[in-house]
Amino acid sequence: MDANGQSLVYVSARETREQADIAKVLTFDEARRIAVNVAKLPELLGQSKRGFRRKTRWHNLLGQ
């Protein structure tokens, strides 16, 4: 969820590769990796935990 309580991502998963293939979804391990990376997005985009934007190397490259 974001700072306003809005869900950002829903990921469907199953326990085994066979179950995931049948349902055409991810395994729990794959879904966990995606969730971890989504949780890192604010930091990667230059936002602190309080929502204040700080300059990152990416912003410097863009001249922002």
SULDA-V84281 format. One record per residue. N is the residue number from 0. SS is DSSP state (H for helix, E for strand, C for the rest). PHI is phi in whole degrees, -180 to 180 (none if undefined). D_LAST is the distance of its C-alpha to the last C-alpha in Angstrom with 2 decimals. Layout:
# SULDA-V84281
n=N ss=SS phi=PHI d_last=D_LAST
n=N ss=SS phi=PHI d_last=D_LAST
This chain:
# SULDA-V84281
n=0 ss=C phi=none d_last=26.99
n=1 ss=C phi=-88 d_last=23.81
n=2 ss=C phi=-63 d_last=23.69
n=3 ss=C phi=-97 d_last=25.61
n=4 ss=C phi=83 d_last=28.30
n=5 ss=C phi=-83 d_last=27.37
n=6 ss=C phi=-69 d_last=28.43
n=7 ss=C phi=-97 d_last=25.73
n=8 ss=C phi=-146 d_last=27.99
n=9 ss=C phi=-118 d_last=31.72
n=10 ss=C phi=-127 d_last=33.15
n=11 ss=C phi=-93 d_last=36.84
n=12 ss=E phi=-149 d_last=38.68
n=13 ss=E phi=-132 d_last=42.18
n=14 ss=C phi=-70 d_last=43.78
n=15 ss=C phi=-110 d_last=45.08
n=16 ss=H phi=-60 d_last=43.87
n=17 ss=H phi=-61 d_last=46.95
n=18 ss=H phi=-63 d_last=46.26
n=19 ss=H phi=-65 d_last=42.60
n=20 ss=H phi=-64 d_last=43.70
n=21 ss=H phi=-63 d_last=46.30
n=22 ss=H phi=-84 d_last=43.90
n=23 ss=C phi=58 d_last=41.09
n=24 ss=C phi=-131 d_last=38.68
n=25 ss=E phi=-85 d_last=37.14
n=26 ss=E phi=-80 d_last=39.03
n=27 ss=H phi=-60 d_last=38.29
n=28 ss=H phi=-64 d_last=36.80
n=29 ss=H phi=-64 d_last=34.38
n=30 ss=H phi=-64 d_last=33.46
n=31 ss=H phi=-63 d_last=32.92
n=32 ss=H phi=-62 d_last=30.49
n=33 ss=H phi=-64 d_last=28.46
n=34 ss=H phi=-61 d_last=28.57
n=35 ss=H phi=-62 d_last=27.38
n=36 ss=H phi=-70 d_last=24.34
n=37 ss=H phi=-64 d_last=23.52
n=38 ss=H phi=-64 d_last=23.83
n=39 ss=H phi=-82 d_last=21.18
n=40 ss=H phi=-55 d_last=18.51
n=41 ss=H phi=-56 d_last=17.04
n=42 ss=H phi=-66 d_last=16.68
n=43 ss=H phi=-67 d_last=15.24
n=44 ss=C phi=-89 d_last=12.63
n=45 ss=C phi=93 d_last=11.70
n=46 ss=E phi=-107 d_last=14.19
n=47 ss=C phi=-81 d_last=17.02
n=48 ss=C phi=-64 d_last=20.54
n=49 ss=C phi=-87 d_last=20.44
n=50 ss=C phi=92 d_last=17.59
n=51 ss=C phi=-79 d_last=15.14
n=52 ss=E phi=-83 d_last=11.63
n=53 ss=C phi=-121 d_last=10.77
n=54 ss=C phi=-70 d_last=8.08
n=55 ss=C phi=-121 d_last=9.45
n=56 ss=H phi=-58 d_last=10.01
n=57 ss=H phi=-60 d_last=8.75
n=58 ss=H phi=-64 d_last=5.11
n=59 ss=H phi=-62 d_last=5.98
n=60 ss=H phi=-66 d_last=7.78
n=61 ss=H phi=-85 d_last=5.53
n=62 ss=C phi=75 d_last=3.82
n=63 ss=C phi=-99 d_last=0.00
